[in-house]
Structure formats: C-alpha cells, structure tokens
Amino acid sequence: MRKSIVLALPFALCGLAFAAAHAEETPAQLVAQAKIGMAQAKAIALKAQPGKIVKQELEKEAGGSGLRYSFDISNGKHTYEVGVDAKTGKILENSLDDNAND
C-alpha cells in the first residue's frame, strides 16, 4: 500500500500543478497583462463601430495576442461585437451580433 501511495504522489502533484496553471485568471491579473487601457480600447472600438457600448469585458480568447477587450455596441437598430486586442490595439472582430442581448 505504501508503495502505491509513493508512486501515485508524483502524478497527483502534476495534476495539481496543471490545474493551477490553467485556472481562471482574476480580472486584476488580466488588466495587468493588457498594454492598453479600457478607455483607449473603447475609443478604438467606437471608431470602428459608432454607437453606444452596452456591454464590455476583458477576456482571454483565441486570436491576436490572446487577450482582448470585447464590446457589444448598439447603434439603435443593430448590435455589433467589436474585439480589440488588449496588447496591440488592433481590431480583431467587428461583426453583427443582434443576439447579444438575448
């Protein structure tokens, strides 16, 4: 029995290390990784898609640097999703998303 525990321990520790490395990062940790701030990202998004921002978030997502500001922007008739790379300021997405408020 003791031999089984000793053999299993390294695998258990590897599992814990993997889980810790892939745990959700806090909003503060994401902000610390961003090279541009929310205000600058909003200005970039509104220049690409004028309207009113109805939802905003900073998130990890595939594409670009992997860290993006995501905005739902309403122009009264339609809602668009605009993604701005949080490290470069480049527009990653600008698409119609009329289901954003569902």
KAURSUL-V655242 format. One record per pair of residues at least 12 apart in sequence whose ideal C-beta (glycine too) atoms are under 6 Angstrom apart, sorted by the first residue. I is the first residue (numbers start at 0). J is the second residue. If there is no record, write none. Layout:
i = {I:I}
j = {J:J}
This chain:
i = {29:32:33:34:35:40:40:43:43:44:44:44:47:47:47:48:48:48:48:50:50:50:51:52:52:53:53:54:55:56:62:63:63:64:64:66:66:67:67:67:67:68:68:69:71:77:77:78:78:78:79:79:80:80:80:81}
j = {57:66:85:86:88:68:83:83:88:70:81:83:81:90:93:72:79:81:93:72:73:74:73:70:72:71:73:71:70:69:91:84:91:84:86:85:86:82:84:85:91:83:85:82:99:95:97:96:97:99:95:96:92:94:96:93}
